[in-house]
Amino acid sequence: MQHTISLQIFSLNLLLGLAAAAPAAAQVSATASATAPASTHPAFTVRVVGRGRPVIFIPGLNCPAAVWDAAVARYQGQYQLHLVSLAGFAGVAPQQPVPDKLLQDTRDQLLAYVKAQKLTRPVVVGHSLGGFLALWMAATEPAALGPLEIVDSLPFFSAIQNPAATPETARPQAEQMRQGMRQGHMPVAATRQMMAGMVTDTARVSQLTRWSQTSDPATTAQAYYDLGTIDLRPDLARIQQPVTVLGAWAAYAAYGSTEASTRAIFTAQYAKLPQARIEMSKAGRHFLMYDDPALFFAQTDALLKPAASK
């Protein structure tokens, strides 16, 4: 029973809280402010920083590109960083109307961006929803991308609670959540409580909460619905490049989760991607770039250095 509750909490946090961090809306990262204006696309904006091998950073649900500020500071002198902010999240203007196939449209526009910019097999680093998009991009056009780093994300979120779930069986609950989430933001206190499960630093919890409250409810609701009803597992075998997967479990220890049980979930979901290397954080929560920077940067360094030589 405890383990079932754990998976329910884990799934709720991932699907609702995948979410919302970085500095307050009025702040602009120092690295970003020195670059040219961002290019704008219907589903996202992109700011380019640095020179070298291209690396695309995609944030999670309700996050801006500024969630990657520490990575920008570390890598901008060696690589050309393409920093994505998704429409409707963290103060970025939403699409009007929000597309019925929001994540599919975003995937297609990101792939079109790679082609239009003539990026040669860029590395893609994605957190949460951003990791899901990275997997979908690579499965759709395997030759377009280079190595992937997937930060605490899975190819089918509804299977966290029920490994036998299908998009069809998940759809009723996802639709119910979509309708509810369209009505508006969660109360601030409830949002803050949920975000406390995403990151350990209390200042970050406040930031997460602010970003969640400045995201467009209709966009968040549709993204949640898409994550709950799209199963990428059958398509993973199409992915050809190396994939590093970073996973978190410590926030759910109180509900019965262990590192081994959470690793088993990741291993099962990535079973059709044998080249995936799964690394579990010992103590970090969902925002591993904040909670476990040693793991995040060690793994990112290892991924980027071989890529830069190609």
C-alpha positions as CSV (number, residue, x, y, z in Angstrom):
1,M,0.0,0.0,0.0
2,Q,2.8,2.4,0.8
3,H,4.5,1.7,-2.5
4,T,1.2,2.4,-4.3
5,I,0.8,5.7,-2.5
6,S,4.5,6.4,-3.4
7,L,3.8,5.9,-7.1
8,Q,0.7,8.1,-7.0
9,I,2.6,10.9,-5.3
10,F,5.5,10.4,-7.7
11,S,3.2,10.5,-10.7
12,L,1.3,13.6,-9.4
13,N,4.5,15.5,-8.7
14,L,6.0,14.6,-12.1
15,L,2.8,15.5,-14.1
16,L,1.8,18.6,-12.2
17,G,5.0,19.7,-10.6
18,L,7.5,18.9,-13.4
19,A,7.5,22.4,-13.2
20,A,8.3,25.8,-12.4
21,A,11.6,27.2,-11.4
22,A,14.3,29.7,-11.8
23,P,14.6,33.4,-10.9
24,A,11.7,35.8,-10.6
25,A,10.1,37.1,-13.8
26,A,11.6,40.5,-13.4
27,Q,15.1,39.1,-13.4
28,V,17.1,38.4,-16.6
29,S,20.2,36.1,-16.4
30,A,23.5,37.9,-16.9
31,T,24.5,35.4,-19.5
32,A,21.3,35.8,-21.5
33,S,21.3,39.6,-21.3
34,A,24.5,39.8,-23.3
35,T,23.2,38.0,-26.3
36,A,21.1,39.0,-29.3
37,P,17.3,39.1,-28.9
38,A,15.6,35.7,-28.8
39,S,14.1,34.3,-32.0
40,T,10.4,33.7,-31.6
41,H,8.4,30.8,-32.9
42,P,4.7,29.9,-32.1
43,A,5.5,27.3,-29.6
44,F,8.7,28.7,-28.1
45,T,11.4,31.3,-28.1
46,V,15.2,30.6,-28.3
47,R,18.1,32.6,-27.1
48,V,21.6,31.6,-28.4
49,V,24.7,32.0,-26.2
50,G,28.3,31.1,-26.9
51,R,30.1,29.4,-29.8
52,G,31.0,25.8,-30.6
53,R,29.1,22.6,-30.9
54,P,25.4,23.3,-30.6
55,V,23.6,22.2,-27.4
56,I,19.8,22.7,-27.0
57,F,18.5,23.1,-23.5
58,I,14.7,22.4,-23.0
59,P,13.1,23.2,-19.7
60,G,10.2,21.4,-18.0
61,L,6.6,22.2,-17.4
62,N,6.1,25.9,-16.4
63,C,9.9,26.6,-16.5
64,P,11.7,29.3,-18.4
65,A,15.1,28.9,-20.0
66,A,16.6,30.6,-17.0
67,V,16.3,27.3,-15.1
68,W,19.6,26.4,-16.9
69,D,21.5,29.5,-15.8
70,A,24.2,27.6,-14.0
71,A,24.7,25.4,-17.1
72,V,25.0,28.5,-19.2
73,A,27.6,29.9,-17.0
74,R,29.6,26.7,-17.1
75,Y,29.4,25.9,-20.8
76,Q,28.9,29.1,-22.8
77,G,32.7,29.5,-23.3
78,Q,32.9,26.1,-25.0
79,Y,29.6,25.5,-26.8
80,Q,26.8,27.2,-28.6
81,L,23.8,27.0,-26.3
82,H,20.3,27.2,-27.7
83,L,18.1,28.1,-24.7
84,V,14.4,27.3,-25.2
85,S,11.5,28.9,-23.3
86,L,8.2,27.3,-24.1
87,A,5.1,29.4,-24.9
88,G,2.7,29.8,-22.0
89,F,5.1,28.9,-19.2
90,A,6.6,31.2,-16.6
91,G,5.4,34.5,-18.0
92,V,6.0,33.7,-21.7
93,A,2.9,34.6,-23.8
94,P,0.8,31.5,-24.6
95,Q,-0.4,30.5,-28.0
96,Q,-3.9,31.6,-28.8
97,P,-5.7,29.3,-29.0
98,V,-3.7,26.6,-27.3
99,P,-3.2,23.8,-29.8
100,D,-5.0,20.5,-29.3
101,K,-1.7,18.7,-30.1
102,L,0.5,21.1,-28.1
103,L,3.5,18.8,-27.5
104,Q,3.4,17.3,-31.0
105,D,3.4,20.8,-32.5
106,T,6.2,21.8,-30.2
107,R,8.2,18.8,-31.2
108,D,7.8,19.5,-34.9
109,Q,8.7,23.2,-34.5
110,L,11.9,22.3,-32.5
111,L,12.9,19.9,-35.3
112,A,12.2,22.6,-37.9
113,Y,14.4,25.0,-35.9
114,V,17.3,22.5,-35.9
115,K,17.0,22.2,-39.7
116,A,16.5,26.0,-40.3
117,Q,19.6,26.8,-38.2
118,K,21.6,24.1,-39.9
119,L,22.5,22.6,-36.6
120,T,24.6,19.4,-37.0
121,R,23.5,16.7,-34.6
122,P,23.1,19.1,-31.6
123,V,23.3,17.6,-28.1
124,V,19.9,18.0,-26.4
125,V,19.5,18.4,-22.7
126,G,15.9,18.2,-21.4
127,H,14.4,18.4,-18.0
128,S,11.1,16.6,-17.3
129,L,8.7,17.7,-20.0
130,G,11.8,18.9,-21.9
131,G,13.3,15.4,-21.6
132,F,10.1,14.0,-23.0
133,L,10.3,16.3,-26.0
134,A,13.9,15.4,-26.5
135,L,13.1,11.7,-26.7
136,W,10.2,12.4,-29.0
137,M,12.3,14.5,-31.3
138,A,15.0,11.8,-31.5
139,A,12.5,9.1,-32.1
140,T,10.8,11.1,-34.9
141,E,14.0,12.0,-36.8
142,P,16.8,9.9,-35.4
143,A,19.5,11.4,-37.6
144,A,18.7,15.0,-36.7
145,L,20.1,15.0,-33.1
146,G,23.2,14.1,-31.3
147,P,23.5,12.6,-27.8
148,L,20.6,13.2,-25.3
149,E,20.6,13.9,-21.6
150,I,17.2,13.3,-20.0
151,V,16.8,14.8,-16.6
152,D,14.2,13.0,-14.4
153,S,11.8,12.2,-17.2
154,L,10.1,9.1,-18.6
155,P,8.6,8.1,-22.0
156,F,5.1,7.4,-20.6
157,F,4.1,9.1,-17.4
158,S,0.8,7.3,-16.8
159,A,2.7,4.0,-16.5
160,I,4.3,5.3,-13.3
161,Q,1.2,4.3,-11.3
162,N,0.2,1.4,-13.5
163,P,2.7,-0.3,-15.7
164,A,-0.2,-1.8,-17.7
165,A,-1.6,1.6,-18.6
166,T,-2.2,2.5,-22.2
167,P,-3.1,5.9,-23.7
168,E,-6.7,4.8,-23.9
169,T,-7.0,3.7,-20.3
170,A,-5.2,6.9,-19.1
171,R,-7.3,9.3,-21.2
172,P,-10.4,9.6,-18.8
173,Q,-8.3,10.6,-15.8
174,A,-6.1,12.9,-17.9
175,E,-9.2,14.6,-19.4
176,Q,-10.6,15.1,-15.9
177,M,-7.4,16.7,-14.8
178,R,-7.2,18.8,-18.0
179,Q,-10.7,20.2,-17.4
180,G,-9.9,21.0,-13.8
181,M,-6.6,22.6,-14.5
182,R,-8.1,24.9,-17.2
183,Q,-10.1,26.6,-14.5
184,G,-7.1,28.4,-13.0
185,H,-4.1,28.1,-10.8
186,M,-3.9,26.0,-7.6
187,P,-3.9,28.1,-4.4
188,V,-0.5,29.5,-3.6
189,A,-0.2,27.5,-0.4
190,A,-1.0,24.2,-2.2
191,T,1.4,25.1,-5.0
192,R,4.1,25.8,-2.5
193,Q,3.5,22.5,-0.7
194,M,3.8,20.6,-4.0
195,M,6.9,22.4,-5.0
196,A,8.6,21.5,-1.7
197,G,8.7,18.0,-3.1
198,M,10.5,19.2,-6.2
199,V,13.6,20.9,-4.6
200,T,15.2,21.1,-1.2
201,D,16.2,24.8,-1.0
202,T,13.3,26.9,0.4
203,A,14.3,29.9,-1.7
204,R,13.9,27.7,-4.8
205,V,10.5,26.6,-3.5
206,S,9.4,30.2,-3.5
207,Q,10.8,30.6,-7.0
208,L,9.0,27.4,-8.2
209,T,5.8,28.7,-6.8
210,R,6.0,32.1,-8.5
211,W,6.8,30.5,-11.8
212,S,3.9,28.2,-11.5
213,Q,1.5,31.1,-10.7
214,T,2.7,33.0,-13.8
215,S,2.1,30.1,-16.2
216,D,-1.0,29.9,-18.4
217,P,-3.5,27.4,-17.0
218,A,-4.8,26.3,-20.4
219,T,-1.3,25.6,-21.7
220,T,-0.3,23.7,-18.5
221,A,-3.5,21.7,-18.7
222,Q,-2.9,20.7,-22.3
223,A,0.7,19.8,-21.7
224,Y,-0.4,17.7,-18.7
225,Y,-3.0,15.9,-20.9
226,D,-0.4,15.2,-23.6
227,L,2.1,13.8,-21.1
228,G,-0.5,11.5,-19.7
229,T,-1.8,10.2,-23.0
230,I,1.3,9.9,-25.2
231,D,3.3,6.7,-24.9
232,L,6.8,7.0,-26.4
233,R,8.0,3.6,-25.2
234,P,7.2,1.7,-28.5
235,D,9.2,4.3,-30.5
236,L,12.4,4.3,-28.3
237,A,14.0,1.7,-30.5
238,R,14.2,4.2,-33.3
239,I,16.6,6.4,-31.2
240,Q,20.2,5.8,-32.4
241,Q,22.3,8.2,-30.3
242,P,23.7,7.7,-26.8
243,V,21.3,8.7,-24.1
244,T,22.0,9.6,-20.4
245,V,19.1,9.4,-18.1
246,L,19.3,11.0,-14.6
247,G,16.6,9.9,-12.1
248,A,15.5,11.1,-8.7
249,W,13.7,9.2,-5.9
250,A,14.6,10.7,-2.5
251,A,11.6,12.9,-2.2
252,Y,9.3,9.8,-2.3
253,A,11.2,7.8,0.4
254,A,8.6,8.7,3.0
255,Y,6.0,7.0,0.8
256,G,7.9,3.7,0.4
257,S,10.0,4.4,-2.6
258,T,13.7,3.3,-2.7
259,E,16.4,3.9,-5.1
260,A,16.1,0.3,-6.3
261,S,12.3,0.5,-6.8
262,T,12.6,3.8,-8.7
263,R,15.4,2.5,-10.8
264,A,13.2,-0.4,-11.7
265,I,10.6,2.0,-13.0
266,F,13.1,3.8,-15.1
267,T,14.7,0.5,-16.4
268,A,11.3,-0.8,-17.4
269,Q,10.3,2.4,-19.2
270,Y,13.6,2.6,-21.1
271,A,13.7,-1.2,-21.9
272,K,13.6,-0.6,-25.7
273,L,16.5,1.9,-25.5
274,P,19.4,-0.4,-24.6
275,Q,22.0,2.3,-25.0
276,A,20.4,4.4,-22.3
277,R,22.6,4.8,-19.3
278,I,20.5,5.4,-16.1
279,E,22.1,7.3,-13.2
280,M,20.1,7.7,-10.0
281,S,20.8,10.7,-7.7
282,K,21.3,9.7,-4.1
283,A,19.6,12.6,-2.5
284,G,18.4,15.1,-5.1
285,R,14.7,15.8,-5.8
286,H,13.2,16.5,-9.2
287,F,15.2,19.6,-10.1
288,L,18.5,17.7,-10.1
289,M,20.4,20.7,-11.6
290,Y,19.6,22.5,-8.3
291,D,19.6,19.6,-5.8
292,D,22.5,17.5,-7.1
293,P,24.7,19.7,-9.3
294,A,27.7,17.4,-8.8
295,L,25.8,14.6,-10.5
296,F,24.2,16.8,-13.1
297,F,27.5,18.5,-14.2
298,A,29.6,15.4,-14.0
299,Q,27.2,13.6,-16.3
300,T,26.7,16.6,-18.6
301,D,30.5,17.1,-18.9
302,A,30.9,13.4,-19.8
303,L,28.2,13.7,-22.5
304,L,29.5,17.0,-24.0
305,K,33.2,16.3,-24.2
306,P,32.9,13.3,-26.6
307,A,30.2,15.2,-28.6
308,A,32.5,18.2,-29.0
309,S,35.2,16.0,-30.6
310,K,32.9,14.8,-33.4
